[in-house]
């Protein structure tokens, strides 16, 4: 059947792309890293090949470097600071592939010397300032060596070599020539940059800025250990740097610059293990915590918090990552690594499907640093986030902006073109979708989902009624990608494209998917009877699948009969899911098959689905579906509980006025029905939110009278305590909480956090009543059952205060000292103050 597929493959791709095939391997030379140094002043560019280049001093404080046929990666590694001479590096990328890099200095530059180092594909540039400040010599130099696996001493870093009092601008070496005019025989026109797109090289904005921050501190100049470690860091010899730092930290507890050494050591270990060994994550966190505790006012504190946030995110601890990120955003507003921090935070939210928060975080990256590589990454993530939220227009807009700003991004991120194409397709912009998808397939023909890309290209032709090209593409998929999703989809599409004159071929195609009835002259009737039988014997899924196949094979035959069976099968299937409490399955399937539900007129189906959304806590959607259910019932007799569910969904969705209306209408006629207790309770919650505490408690009392379920009664008592608290009737608050706890403590399998919160609230209530010993008992009970996910240090502190106010000083001291032994610096400090107060008071009484 598919013997001609190879010929079709060649001719179709030539037709679609004009015979032009582009491979990612043909991309230009890439800039890999930038090093900034200050002894002598200058910088170097390392690439993965040698492109044509040219250097020109365009002003007293500006140097221009032009590279042709190179690309900028999404992340450029930067090492060193270049302080105090180099102020800024920026770039402009021309459409012809030329990148113009501008180096701005803080003082006039008298001379520029360059050298191309072929062995490392590195262009090195030395800048001689017009005004030179001699570098102070060090009184003593320490040579540190480290034995390797062979037992031979290692080689010390460059900064450990013998030094003399030489000013940075006085370097004279045969390694450097005068300003190079050309790097290759080919000339580069660097003056005309019209139409260039601005791109700012990312020289800060991430955790890597820690190295520059340490290098810029006085310690880096005064401490041989720090200087040596930084020299190893420049060469990415992280373990060697960590070894030097560890040696000095262990042998010299009072070493100078201990704060910088601790942070630098933690960072070196982070660079060594973070990406390759997750078993080290806890150890890395401890190293950064050691640095954080060492000096609570350290200028490097934000970097430690950022590193821990990144580690938590990598371990999947979303709460920890968010908590540490918030600490930085609130307390370190000038942290230079904010772009990377926000980018990581957005990805944490995206992985948790909190798309609105993810979007806000990514947008903040662009706002903070609109022209950086982090902003480019944020735009890519914004495109993916919008796509996940089915916001096709926004997704396409962000991805198109990425390509406009950096055309080479499509080679670094192979899915960009695919996202653009699919976004266009979802908006029925089939021609634009096809252009992007053809590029995606031609650029990356080895992608694992090539079958689906080609199938979607075929779909664009089908949806434009170009069945001839669509069929060619579907055949291409079935010939090139057997046994794939694209193969199955394309086979079904080919069947649908066949006309009445091609019924035999249509049957043959369907035989590849289902073979039982393909050649039977009564196939359509047999399939309908089979679908009806499958539904009656509770094989609802098979019934629906059979009807779906029937509609594809016979789109115009027996439509009314097929619709009746289909609607019946869906209703029975969803009721079965609801009975099994498979709420997520109902919601997922409904969203996926929403278009099918547009055909249904049976309100019972929508009532079933709306209950699933209600149980799944998607209250707005539940409210919408319940309203549709009510509309479909019209003047017919409707279930009484529909009014109750309308009220409940509205209340859960925050539409309290509408909810009160529905619940009151239900209770007016159904005060003794099965849902009456829940209705009173829901209405009581509305009154509680409106601070109508007396009315709330009246409804809670009515709810209590109508239920004997322990879970319901426990929840009612807890809500009653909140209403009493609003009225400041603390004795009633305590009474309600005690009744709540009496019930929940009967269930030994109940989640501890519910009980923990109740005990904590009970403790606070007893404090209001000046019953401090009872408060202490409540807080103690809370601590006994606190789960590992809860940090109970605030409850422990309240326990200490309760003992102190209840004049149980020995017990208070024991609690405070336990807090002091913890790792929490905030509560530790408060506990220390409490202990000092108790001890001082004891001394005063003795005197």
N, C-alpha and C positions, 0 to 999 in steps of 0.2 A: 504493500500500500504506500510506503514512504520511500521507495527506491530512488526517486528523483530529488530527495531532500538536499543532497550535497550541491547539486547544480543550482537549485533554488536558493540555497544559502548564499552562494557567491553572487548571483545576479541580484538578489534582493538588497544585500548590503551595499553593492555598487550603486544600485538605484537610490537607496536612502541617503548615502553619504558622499556620492559623487566619486567613489573610488579612493577617498582619502582616509587612511587609517592612522590614528595618532596613538602612540603608546606613552605611558607615564615614564618609561625608561628614556624617552627622548627629551625629557625636560632639561633645562639649562643647569649649569653649575650652581650649587646652593651655598649661601653664606651660613656657616655653622656656628661661629662664636666670635666674640669681640673681647680682647683683653686690654685693659687700661693699666698703665704702670706709671710710677712717679720716681723712678730712679734708674735711668733718666726719664723725663716726661715723655709720654707718647702712647701709642696704641697699636694693636695689630689685629688683622682680620684673617681668620682661618676659614678656608673653603674646602670643598671636596674635589677641586680641580683648579686649573689655572685659566681664568677668563681674561680677555683684553681689559686693561685698566689704564686709567690716567689720573694723575694727581696735580692739583693746581691750588696755589694760595690765592684766594679771591679777595682777601682783605687782611688787615693787620691781625684780626682776631677770628679769622674763618679760613678753614682748609676744606677743599672739595676733593672728594675721591669718586671717580666715575668707574663703574664696572658695567661691562656689556654682557648680555646673555646670562644673567644670574637671577636667582629667585631668593626671596626672603621666606624662611620657614615660619611657622606659626609661633615658634618659641626660639629666641636667640639667646644662647648662653652668654652671660656677661661675667667676667672675672676681673676683680680689682676695681679701684675707684678713680684713678687718674687725678685725684685731688692733689693740690688745689688748682691745677691749671685747666683741666678739661671741664667745661660747664655743661655742655649739651651735645647730643648727637641726634641728628634727624635725617630724613631721607625723602627723596621724591622718585617715584617709579614711573618711567615713561612707557607709553604703549609699545615701543619697539623692544622692550626688555632691558633697556639701560636703567641702572639705578644710580642716582646721584646722592652721595652721602656727604653731609655737611658736619664738620666738627667745629664747634664754637668754643673759644677759650676765654678765660677770665682776664688775661693780660695779653699784650702784643707778642706775636711770635716773630723772632728775627730770622730763623732758618728752619727748613724742613728737610730731613734726610730720610731716605727710604731704602728698603732692601726686600727683594722677593726671595723667600726661603723655599726652594723647590721641594726639599725633603718633606716639609710639613704643609705645603700649599698655603703658605702664610705670607701676607704682605705686612711688613713691620715698618712703622713710621715713628721717627723721633722728632720731637718738637723742641726747639731752643727758644726759651722766652727772652724777650728783650731785656727784662729786669730779672737778675738772678739772685736768689738768696741761698747762701751756702748752707749745706746740710751739716748739722752738728755731728761731730764724730762721737762714737760711744767709747767710754773709758775702757770697757772690757768686752770681749766677744767670747761666747761660749760655744764650743763645738759639740753638738749632740749627734751621736750615731746610734744606730739601731741594728741589731743582728737579725739577719733574715733566716730563712729556713736552712740555708747552707752553712750558717754559722759565721759568714763573712760580714764585716760591718757594712752598713748601708751608706749611701752617699748623702751628705747633708744638703739642704736646699741652697739655692743660689744666694739667698740673703745672708747665709752664714759665712760666706767667703770673706777674706780679709778686706777691710775697707780703709780708705783714706779720705781726707777732707777735700772732696771734689764737688764742685757745684754742678747741678744737673745739666746746665747748658754747656759745660766745658768738655763734654765727652768727645773724644777724638778717636775714631776707630776706623780701620779699613773696611769694616763690615757695612758701613753706611756711606752712601754716595749723596751728592747733592740732589735736590728735588728731581724726582724722575718725571719726565714729561710723558713717556709712553711705557706701558707695561708689555705691549706686544706691537708687532709691526702695524697692526690695523689702528687707524685713528678713531678717536671717539669725540663726537661733537658734544661738548658739555655745556655750551652756552645756551643753546635753544632747548628749553624744557617746557614749551607750550603743550598744554594738554596733559601734563604730568599729574599723576594722582598722588596726593600727599600720604606718606606712611611714616609714622614715627617709630624708630627702633625702640624696642622695649629694654631700657637700661635699669629700670627699677619697677617696683610694683608687686614684688613677690617675696617669698621667704628667703630666696637667695640674696636679698639685700642685706641679710645679716652679716655676710662677709665684708661688704662695703662699710657697714655701720661700725664693725669692729676695727677695720683698717683705718677708719677716720678718727678713732679715739686716741687719746694720748698714750694709752697703754700699748697700742700697736707700735708706737715709736720708742717707748721706754723699755718694753719687755722683750728680751731675746726669744723667750719661749713663744710668745704670741706672734712675733714677727716670723719665726721659723715655721710655726704651724700655718700661718697665712701663705707662706711661700709654697708649702706642700699643697695647700688648698688650691692655689692657682694652677697647679699641675694635676688637680683632681686626685691627688694621692691622699685620700681621706683617712685611711687607716694609719699611715705614717704620721699625719697631723694629730690624730687622736692619741697615738702612742706618746708623742712628745708632751702633749697636754696632760695626759693621765700620769706620766712619770713625775712631772713637776707638781701636780695637784696632790699626789700621794706622798711624795718626799718632802714637800714644803707646804704644810697646812696654812702658813701665814704668807703665802706668795703674793706678790703684787698682782694686781689685775685679776684676782680670783674670779670675779664676776664674769669678765670677758672670757676667761679660760673655760669656765663651766658651760657657758652658752656655746662657745666654739667647739668644745668637745662633743656636746650633745648634737650639734649640727653635723659634725663629721661622721658620727655614728649613724645619724639619720640618713646622710647621703650614701653610706655604705649599705644599709640594710633595708631601708623603707620599701623600695620597689622589688626586692628579691627575696625577702624572708619575713613573712608576717608573724612568725613566732617571736620575733624580736620587738614587736610593737609595744608590748607592755614595758619592756626594758627601756625603750626609747622614751616612753612617756615618763618613766621614773627619772631619767637623766635630765629632761627638761624641767621636771618638777623640782629637782635638786637646785637647778639654776634659779628657778622662780622663788624658791624659799630663801635662797642665800641673800637676796637683796630685794625687798618688796618695792623699792623705788628705782630699780635699775632701768636705764634708758633702753635696754635690750629686752625688757619684759614682754612687749607685744610680740616679738618674734617667737619667744617660748610658748606663749598662748596660741599663736597661729600654728606652730608645729604640732601641738597637742590636738588642736581642732582638726588638722589634716589627718593625723593618725587615727583619731576617733572616726572620722568619715570613712577612712579606708577599712576600718574594722567593722563598719556597718552600725556603729553606735551613733545614730542620728541625734539623739538628745544631747550627748556629750559634745558633738561637733557644733551644734547650734548654740549651746550654752557658752562654750569658749569663744565662739565667734562674736556673740553678743557682748561678752566682756571687753573684747577689743574695740568693737564699734562704739561702745558707751564710754570707755575710759581711755582710749588711745586714738582719738579722732585724727591725729596727724600721722598715724602709722603708714609708712610708705608702701607696705605690702597689701594695702586695702583692695586693689583690683583682683589679685589672686584669691584673697580671702573671700570676696563677694562671689567670685566665679565658683569657688569650691562650695560655698553655701548654696548657690543656685542649683548646683548639681545634686547636692544632698536632698534638697526639696524635690527636684525633678525625679530622683530615684524613688522617693516616697509618694510620687504622683500628686504632690502639692504644687500644681502647675502655676497657680496665680502667684504664690510666693516665689517660685523659681523664676518666673518672668520678671517680677519686681527686682530681684537680686541681679539678674543679668542686665537689666536696663540700667541699674545703678553702676555697674562696671563701665558701661559705655559713657555714662554721665561723668564719672570720675576721670576716666582716661579714654577719650573717644577715639584716639588715633593709635592706640597701642595694640600689641599682639593679644593681650588679654581681652581687649574690646572686640577683636576679630573672633576670638574663641566664643565670647559672649553672644555675638551675632549668630554664630553657628548653632549654639545651644538654644538661642531664642527661636530660631527656625524650627528646630526639632521639638521644642516645647509647644510652639503654636501648632505644629502638625499633630502632636499627641492630643492636643485639645480640639482637633478638627477645625482649627482656624486656618483654612487653606490660604486665604489671601495674605494674611500676615506671615505665614511660613514662607511663602514664595517671595515676599518682599524682603525679608531678612536674608535669605540665601542669595537672592539676586544682588543685594547690597554687598555681600561678602565677595562675590565674583567681580563686581564692579571695582571694589577697592583693591582686590588682589586676585587677578585672573588665574594665577598659578595655584590658588587654594584648591581648585578642583582636583589637582593631582595629589595634594596632601590628604584631602578628605574625599574619598572615593564615592561617598554617598550623597554629596551635595547636589550633583546633577539629577540624581534619582529623586531626591526630595522635591526639587524644583519641578521636575516633570510630573510627578504624582500630584503635587499641589495644583498645577495647571489642569490636570485631568479631572480632579475633584470639582473644579469650577467650570467644567465643560469647555475649557480652552484647549481643544484637542490638537490643533496645529502646534501651538507653543509647547504643549506637553510632549508631543512626538519629537520635536527638535532637541529638547533637553535629554530625553531618554535615549535617542540615537547616539548622541555624544557620549552619554554614560556607558553605553554598551561598547562603542568603538574605542573609547579611551581605555576601558578595563574589560576586555573580552573574557578574562578568566574569572570574573566575579562569580561567586557560588550561586547567586540568584539571577544569573543571566536569563534563565528560562522565564522568570516572572517579568523581567524587564521587556523581553521580546513580546511576551503575551500582552503586556500593557500597551506596547507600541501597536500591536495588531488591534487591540480594543479601540484605539483612537481612530483607526480607519473604519472599523465597524460602526462606531458611533457617528461617523460622518457619512454613513451609507456608502462607503467605498468597499464593498464586499469582496471585490477581486483582490485588492492588495491585502485586505484583512485575512482572506483565506491563504494567500501566499505566506504570510507571517505565521499563521497558526500551523501550517504544514512544516514550516521551518522549525518551530518549537518541537513538534511531535517527532521530527526526524533527528534533531540534534540532541534533545534532552529527554530520552525515554524514562518513564517511571518517576517523573518529578511532578510537583504541583502544577507547573506550567503545562506539562503534557496533558494532565487531566482536564485543566481549564480549557486549553486549546481544543482538545477533542470535543468537549461539550459545545464550545463556540462553533466549531466546524459543523457539528450536527445541526445547530440552530440555523446556520447559514444555508443549509441544503433546502432546495425547493421541493415541490410535489413531484417533479420529474426525477428527482434524485433520492427517492424514498429508500431504494435498496442500499445506497451508500450511507444514507442517514442511519438505517438499521445497523449496518456494519460498524459504524463509528460507535454507536451506543453499546454494541456487543462488547466493546473493549472495556466498558465500565460495568454494565449489567447485561448479562447474556441470556437471561431466562426467557424473555418474550420478544426479542428483536425481530425474528423472522415470522412470527405468528400473525395471520391475517386479522385476527381479532385482538391484537395486542392492546389497543386502547381500552377496550371493554374489560379485558382480563386484568389490566393494571388498575382500573377503577374498582373492580370487585375485590382485588387483592388489598388495595388501600383501605377499603371499608372493613374487610375482615381483620386486617392488622389492627385497626383502631378498636374494634370490638373486643379483641383478645389482649388489649392493653399494650400492643406493640406500636405505641403512638409515634415514636421516632421513625420507624420503618414506614409507617403510613404516610407521614409527612414527606419523607424522602421519595417515596414512590410517586406521590402527587407532584412533587417538584420535577421529577424526571418526566412524568406524563406531560406537564405543561411545556417542557422544552421540546419534547418529541411531537406533541400534538397541540400547539399553542391555541388553535381555534376550535378544537373539538370538545364537546361536552363540558364547557366551561362552568355552567351553573352547577352541574352534578359534582364536578371536581371541587368547586368552591365550598359546597356544603360539607363534603367529607373533610376537606382541609381545615375548615373552621372548627368542626367537631373534634378533630384530632388535636389541634392546638389547645382547645379549651381543656380537654381531658389531660393532656400532657402537663400543662401549667398547674392544674389543680393537683396533680400527683406530686409535682415539685413542691408546691406549697404545703401539702400534707407531710412531706418528708423534711420540711423546713430548709429546703435548698434555695434560700432567698437569693444568694449571689448568682446562682445558675440562672434563675429566672431573669434577674436584672441584666446580666451579661447578654443573654440570648435575646431578650427584648430589644436592647439597644442595637444589637447586630441585625435583627430582623424587623426593625421598626417599619420599614416600607411594606412588609407583608401585612402588618396589623392595620394598615390603612384600608385594606380590603374588607376587614371584618366589621360587622354591625351588631355583634352579640355583646351586650354590656357585661355579661358574666366574665368574659375573658379579661376585659380591662379591670374589672373589680379584683380578680385574682392577681393580676400583675401589680396593681396599685398596692395591695396588701404586702407584696414582696418588697416593694420600694419603701414602704412604711417600716417594715421590720429591718430593712437594710439601712435605716436612718437617712435616706435620701428624701426628705420630707417635702421639698418643693415639687419634685417629680411625682411623688405620691399624691400630693394635693391636686396637681394638674390632671393625673389619670383618674382620680376619684371624681373630679368635676366632669370629665368626659363620660365617665360611667353614669353619672346622674343625668347628663344630657341624653345619653342613649336610651335610658329607661323612659324618659319623657313622662307621659301621663300614666304609664303602666304602673302597676303595683311594684314598688321597689322594696328591697330588704330594709328593715328598720335600722339595722346596724350600719347601713351605708351613711346615714346622717351622723352616726357616732364617729365613724372613721373619717368623715369629712372634717369634723370638729377636731379630732385628734391630730390629723395631718396638718391642719392649719395651725394648731397650737405648737406643734413641734417645729413648724416652719417659721414661727415668730409672728404669724398673722393672728394676733390675739383677739382682735375685735371680731373677725370673721369666725374664729374658733368658738368664742363664747356664744355667738348666735346659733351655730350648729349644735353645740352641746346642750344649750338651754332648750332648743327645739326637740332634741332627742329625749331629754329628761322629762319634758312636759308630758310625754305619752308613754314613757318606758322606765319609770322609776324603779320598777321591780324586775326589769329584764336582766339578762346575764351581763350586759355591758354597763349596767348602771353604776356600779362601784368605780369602774375605770373612768366613766364620764364625769362623776363627781370629783374624782381625783384630778383629772385633767383640767377641769374648770377651776379647781382650787389652786392649781399651779399658775393659772392665768392671773387669778386674784393676788397670789403671792408676788408675782412679777410686778403687778401694779401697786404693790405695797398696801393692798386692801386686806390686812392681816386678819381682821375679824371675820370677814366673809370667807377668806381662804380656810380658816380653821373650821368654820361651820360646814364647808363642803368636805373637808378631810374627815370630820366626824361622821358625816353621812356615808362616805366611802367605807369607813371602818365597819359600820353597822352591816354593810352589804357584802362583806367578803370574809372568808375564813382562811384564805391562802396566806401562809406565813410570809412569803416573799412580798406580797402586796401590802400586808400589814406593816412589815418592817419599813418599806418605802414610804408609807403614809406617815408613820411616826417620825421618820427623819424629816419629812417636809413640814410636819406640824412643829417640830423644834425650830425650824427656820422662821415660821410665822410668829411663834412666841418670842423668838429672839428679836424680831422686828418690833415687837411691842415691849421689849425689854423686861419680859416676864421670865427671868432667868431660872426661877425654881421650876416653872413649867417646861422650860427648855431642857433642864437636867432630867426631869421626869420622862419626857418624850424620848430623849436619847437613851436612857436606861432601858425603856421598853423596846426600843429599836435593837439595842445590843443583846437583850435577853433573847430575842427571836433569832438574830443572825448568828449568835454563838451556838445555837442548836445545830446549825448546819456546819459540820467540821470541814466540809469541802469548799465552803464559800471563799471567794478570793479575799485574801488578807487585807488588801489595801482599803476596801470598803470599811472594814472594822477598824483598821488603823485610823482612818479619817474621823470616824465617829468618836473614838476614844480621845483623839486630839481635840475635837470640838467640845467634848464633855469636860476635858481638863480646863479649857478656856472658860467654859461656863462657870465651873466651880471657883475659878479665880474671881470672876465677876461677883460671885456670892461670898467672897472672902473665906471660902472653905478650902484652905490651901493644902491640907493633908489629903482631902478627897481629890483635889486637883492632881496632886502628886501620884496618887494611886491610878488615876485615869491616864496620865502621861506614861507611867510605868507600863501599863497594859498596852498602850500604843507601841512603845518601844519593843516589847516582847514579840510582837507579831509583824513588825516592819519588814517589808520584803527587801531584797537586795537592790531593787530598782529605786528605792526611796532613800533619800539622804536625811536621816532623822535628827541631824545635829541641832536643828532649831527646837525640836521637841525635847531633846535632852537638856538644852539650855533652860527651857521652860520648866522642866522637872527640877532642875537645880534651884531656880527662883522660887518654885512652890515650896520646896524644903526650907529655903532660906526664910521666906515670909512666914512659914509655919514653925519657925524657930527650931528646925532640925538641922543645926549647923554642920554636924559631922557628916550627915548624909548629903547635904548640899555640897560640902567640900569634895566628897568622893565623886559626885557627878561632875563638878567643874573640872577636877583634875583629869577625869577621863576625857573630857573635851580637849583639854590642853595636850593630852597625849595623841590626839588625832592629827590629821594632815591638813585640816581646814584653818588657814591663817586668820580669817575674819573672826570665826567663833572662838578660836584659840585665844585671840587677844581679848575678847570680851570676857571670857572665862577667867583669864589671868587677873583682870581688873576686879572681878567679883571676889576671887580668892584673896586678893590684897585687901579688899574692903572688910571681908570677914575677919582676917587675921588682925587688921588694925583695930577693929572693934573689940576683938578679944583682948588685945593688949591694953586698950583703954579701960576695959572693965577690971582687969587685973591691977592696974595702977590706981 
